[in-house]
Amino acid sequence: MQDVLIRTIGRTGRITLNRPSALNAITYDMCLAIEAAFEAWRDDPGVVQIVLDAAGDRAFCAGGDIAELYETGTQGNFAYGQKFWADEYRLNAKIFLYPKPVVSFLQGFTMGGGVGIGCHGSHRIVGESSQIAMPECGIGLVPDVGGSLMLALAPGRLGEYLGTTAARMSAGDAILAGFADIYIPQEKWSHVIRQLEEGGTPDLLNVAAETPPEGTLAAHLEYIDQHFAGERLGDILTTLRKDDSDFAQQSLKQISRNSPLSMACTIEMIHRLRGPSLTIAKALDLEYRFTYRAMEHGDFLEGIRAAIIDKDRAPKWQFSDQNVPAAAVSKMLMPLGNDALKLEGTEMEALNVGFIGLGNMGAPMAANLAKAGCVVRGFDTAGTSAEGVQMVASATEAATGADVVLTMLPNGAILRSVAAEILPAMKPGALLLDCSTVDVESARDVAAQAEASKLLFVDAPVSGGIGGAAGGTLTFMAGGTTAAFTKARPLFDIMGQKAVHCGDAGAGQAAKICNNMILGATMIATCEAFALADKLGLDRQKMFDVVSTSSGYSWTMNAYCPAPGVGPQSPADNDYTPGFAAELMLKDLGLSQQAAEAVDADTPMGALAHALYAKFVEDEDGMGKDFSAMLPRFSARGRTS
Ligand code: NAD
């Protein structure tokens, strides 16, 4: 017996899920077969609509067939699951964006993977037995297959409620939440399907439609909004625990079964997705960041073990419910760089980007934008280039006609001169997004000039170094109006993992200057400690092993270790080729001292770090070396030399 029946009847493409004994759970092969049918019918004039249904009374489709994922995952083969999810999500996007009507009949359970097949079409029919849910948090996943989009679009805080509790929706509930469109009593379904097969259009569905029996959600919407509005999972739990109503206690009971990490990520995902820039591609991309890591770093394998394999229903989740660190959530939802989900036909509308300054940071950032589908024209006075970027002859040429002009330049004076050149050439309403690290005053002056030219401006210096630039994991600290920040957001999403709107123009630079004052001082402290350790006869690797997991740990030690051959790859392993050049660190420390002077702040450590880097770059051989080359400098010195 075939698991999925695919045929055309008249001018209707017909797909019937046909594994009733397994509640029509969708396998990889079924996914691929359905996708092939959707593809074949897209441009076939003989097919005007698609009708999806499923065999048996109990389920349209109770989810994805996860046994195989468990088997491969426990053998350390994560690639199988990653490919399964990527291919499944491609199908979900295809159904969502399909140019012809897709009618689905959703009896019984429609859950997880079933929602991805059944709830993205144009006409989603529910009946009296329908029970729709996104129960993924119960097995250590997050609502996926495009479900996060529906949760983000659901009224009020219903999305957070449905995603974390995995509550089941009846027909009326599903229509309220946006998972279904039309209620038709199930006794009419076979007749309606026959009418469609015989040439009827989906309009006939409205004729057969009836008012659904009342669901339970409508009466609880106020409670849901009150309890599920928290910023984090912990906030939601706190308000629920303070309420002894049946609804609150029932919600807590449902939540207590699910993976805290998954629920915390679900909340974060819905918050990130909700808003005007939501697309199916964006939702699937975010879901895939989680599922890509779910086996290795999430609770997925443990969730399946407890629910399906050992059936002990006692999963040992990584975190307790109130105790999911924000860093763990960020780690699961970080962009995947080259491994990101690729969906044909769903690329974001191609943004025209002018990119000025393709140095150590700018080149990989520009390449990531090009890879994500932006049309990027670049210019650099040094004649550098970047993958996928069309190089042009001047900054003005790069800026002309661009929706966004991104600058990644050495300092404020250069930013000012480039801005003076390009602002008159930029099209009205375009955004100048400066990601360089410059002084606050330059950022504010350029912002004022941009505003006078009816242009938007954001100062958004970055943290994360060349590794972050290449991997698309930068953090942006942004200053500017909300409108300007919103326009910059899609670019932040491509190039980074996080963007914080710090305030008005200049606020991003203020945050960056403070961050880098800490960085400069910490690098010096790390380098002098290594030089001292050498003289004390302490092995550098041992020193790393201790400090990187003790109270002396820092980004400079753990992620950018200045000792060659110790810790992760860093410029020290490449003969201190920058990375982040010592002269740029000197510049940033200078900016922090300039700012401290202007506002009368006492910054002795920053001042000393500035003086040391000035000596290193100007009088010693630090120029052109990475800022971590302070280590050989200290190694070569004694207390008085
Ligand atoms: P870089 O020197 O490698 O790149 C700057 C590029 O700008 C160079 O290729 C240069 O030729 C080009 N340029 C200079 N003047 C120009 C002009 N008038 N028109 C066009 N191009 C011009 O420096 P980088 O490391 O890429 O850093 C860029 C900015 O990012 C700096 O402000 C730096 O402080 C900041 N930053 C760097 C790092 C890092 O790790 N490298 C980290 C965070 C922030």
Residues whose N, C-alpha, C, O or C-beta is under 5 A from the ligand:
A	BS01	NAD	I356 G357 L358 G359 N360 M361 G362 F379 D380 T381 A382 M408 L409 P410 N411 I414 C435 S436 T437 V462 G465 I466 G579 F580 A581 L584
